[in-house]
Amino acid sequence: MIDRSDVLAAADRIRGWVRTTPVLEIDTDLFGGSAFFKLELHQHTGTFKARGAFNRILRADADGELDRAIGIVVASGGNAGLANAFAAARLGVPATVFVPENAPAVKVASLRELGATVVLAGSEYAEAFAAAQDRVASTGALYCHAYDQPDIAAGAGTLALELQDQVPDGLDTVLVAVGGGGLMAGVAAALEGQTKVVGAEPVTAPTLTRALEAGRPVDVAVSGIAADSLGARRLGQIGFDVATRTRVEGVLVTDQDLREARAMLWSRWRIVVEYGAAAAWAALMSGSYRPAADERLGIVLCGANTDLSDLA
């Protein structure tokens, strides 16, 4: 469980290591009220995940939990792997990243360019994760989870503190994409009691929706165009606990909603995002979330690691 105090502590800890990402007030002819994009796609390595990575490693180092000679281990060939490899390189500690054997060559190359040791393990993420846990057990390396660790989630929530400072007149609602729930948990903890948080997720990977229905995190089938970034098979326990405590509202979007939202972000504002990062905007454009006429909205665009070939 995390709360606003954890996010505030994370913000102090990672200051100077991460970027303060910009905010863009957007046209309001599409719906009533005011709306602001939080452009977290401009963060190091192209996603918000650098925030949690730095917070996790810096805190462990300060608390004596990190052996700087052994370093960190993470299981992820995607955004979490890139972010943790980047943070480890900046902090001068080794990083070992476990990825499935079918991980895209371009992502493996990017990890190696950041100085990480890449280990190919198994045919799917679960096998890479198990191999990473074995490495942690045998070496004492620090494990950095993709989303379900307090320091990871609290670090992610620091973008919400920035957003509050950047929109001094305040926001009624902040919309975020949900996969494993680390970003949603951090943002909801940061804004608890002040601003409503809406979690947008694909119908093809409804981790938040199914967890709220079941009263606990449950496994879901994962597919669809956003599975590379919103492909967790279940909501993390931290995400569930914070969502239920703060009453996060969950909404669902289709693959077509994501395609149209991503295309519109590019055509109208020349903003490039990955499909998963378009989920928050898709929730508005599809009508899955219907704001009040005078509602002030923050929309987190959380990542830009995408194939540019199909942007028109």
Secondary structure, DSSP 8 states (H G I E B T S, - for coil): ---HHHHHHHHHHHTTTS----EEE---TTSSSEEEEEEGGGSGGGBTHHHHHHHHHHHHHHTT---TTT-EEEE-SSHHHHHHHHHHHHHT--EEEEE-TT--HHHHHHHHHTT-EEEE-SSSHHHHHHHHHHHHHHH--EE--SS-SHHHHHHHHHHHHHHHHHSTT--SEEEEE-SSSHHHHHHHHHHTTTSEEEEEEETTS-HHHHHHHHTS-------STTTTTS--SS--HHHHHHHHHHT-EEEEE-HHHHHHHHHHHHHHH-----TGGGHHHHHHHTTSS---TT-EEEEEE-B----GGG--
